[in-house]
Amino acid sequence: MTQYMLAVHHSPDALPPQTPELMQQAFQQVDALNTEMQKQGIWVFGGGLEDPSIATTVSAHEGEVVMTDGPFAETKEQLGGFWILELPDLDAALDWAKRASAACMGPVEVRPFQAE
């Protein structure tokens, strides 16, 4: 079995404003998906992240540490949340990513962890 990260990306500038009803629908759908993942025994952990604007980037190089407010990557799309799942293969990961994308109503990136 391999662990896969299913990463939810979002671009607050590119999306139309979300209504409270649509946000509540997404939360309910993701909760149901999380429950199903846990029942299937594939859930390792997962969660949603706070807005990138409150991130702090720490860079340590040659004994000097620099801390910068904000995310590391200056890009329109940011990581909004993720799941770590234990799955038999990439096909299974892609199947769960389809379900995750539908539940959270946004794109989901699939990446396997490196072999130990």
DAHU-V360848 format. One line per field, one symbol per residue. burial: b if it has 24 or more other ideal C-beta (glycine too) atoms within 12 Angstrom, else e. A space follows every 50 residues. Layout:
# DAHU-V360848
burial: ???
This chain:
# DAHU-V360848
burial: eebbbbbbbbeeeeeeeeeeeeeeebeeebeebbeebeeeebbeebeeee ebeeeeeeeeeeeeeeeeeeeeeeeeebbbbbbbbbbeeeebbebbbebb bebbbbbbbbeeeeee
